[in-house]
Amino acid sequence: PEGLLDWVCVSPKDQMYPDVKIRQRTGDELKCVYVGQDLTMYDDLRQGFDHAFLQPCYMEAESVEWNGKNFAETEEVVKKNSGWRLSLQTHKWMGVD
């Protein structure tokens, strides 16, 4: 019913579950974790969202250098692709599960 939800955020796990179809195709924000994938895979999905965020993948098991490089790559991709904004997996950087 209208008014039941005031904000819908969708964060596809398409890299972890490539065979699972994304069913929620509308909402307020779309958050995608960037691991080097071709962003055109999100073109149709982005149409249903007001905001699109790209987040560098943070991996605790990787080095500071690896995570820093991934952040820099994601930042460059966002700069080159209007319509995407940079976001962080803050909970991961802080060590919160």
C-alpha positions in Angstrom: 0.0 0.0 0.0 1.1 3.6 -0.7 2.9 5.1 2.3 4.0 1.8 3.7 7.6 2.3 2.5 9.3 5.6 2.2 12.6 4.6 0.7 13.6 1.5 -1.3 17.3 0.7 -1.9 18.2 -2.2 -4.1 21.7 -3.7 -4.1 21.9 -6.5 -6.6 24.2 -9.4 -5.8 24.7 -10.2 -9.5 28.4 -11.0 -9.1 27.7 -13.5 -6.4 24.5 -15.0 -7.9 24.7 -14.4 -11.7 21.8 -16.8 -12.4 19.3 -15.1 -10.1 17.1 -12.6 -11.9 16.7 -9.2 -10.2 13.0 -8.9 -9.4 12.8 -5.5 -7.7 13.3 -3.2 -10.7 12.1 0.1 -9.2 13.0 2.1 -6.2 14.8 5.2 -4.8 18.3 4.0 -5.1 20.3 1.4 -6.9 23.7 0.4 -5.3 26.0 -1.7 -7.3 29.3 -3.1 -6.1 32.0 -2.6 -8.8 34.4 -5.4 -9.5 35.3 -4.4 -13.1 32.0 -5.5 -14.7 30.6 -3.8 -17.8 28.1 -1.2 -16.5 25.9 -1.5 -19.5 24.4 -4.6 -17.8 22.6 -2.1 -15.5 21.2 0.2 -18.2 17.7 -1.2 -18.2 17.6 -1.6 -14.4 18.8 2.0 -13.8 15.7 3.3 -15.5 13.5 2.4 -12.5 15.6 4.3 -9.9 16.0 7.9 -8.9 19.7 7.5 -7.8 22.4 5.1 -9.0 25.5 4.5 -6.8 28.6 2.6 -7.7 30.6 1.2 -4.8 34.2 -0.1 -4.9 34.3 -3.7 -3.7 36.1 -3.8 -0.3 37.6 -7.1 0.6 39.0 -7.5 4.1 41.2 -10.4 3.0 43.0 -8.2 0.4 45.8 -5.7 1.0 45.3 -2.0 1.6 46.9 -1.5 -1.8 44.4 -3.8 -3.5 41.5 -2.0 -1.9 42.9 1.4 -2.7 43.5 0.4 -6.3 39.9 -0.8 -6.6 38.6 2.4 -5.0 40.6 4.5 -7.5 39.4 2.4 -10.5 35.8 2.8 -9.3 36.2 6.6 -8.9 37.5 6.8 -12.5 34.6 4.8 -13.8 32.1 7.1 -12.1 33.9 10.2 -13.5 33.5 8.7 -17.0 29.9 7.5 -16.6 27.4 10.3 -15.9 24.4 9.0 -14.0 26.5 7.1 -11.5 27.6 8.5 -8.2 30.4 7.2 -6.0 29.4 5.5 -2.7 31.2 3.4 -0.2 30.5 0.1 1.6 31.1 2.0 4.8 30.2 -0.9 7.0 32.9 -3.0 5.3 35.6 -0.3 5.7 34.7 0.0 9.4 34.7 -3.7 9.9 31.0 -4.0 10.8 29.2 -7.1 9.5 
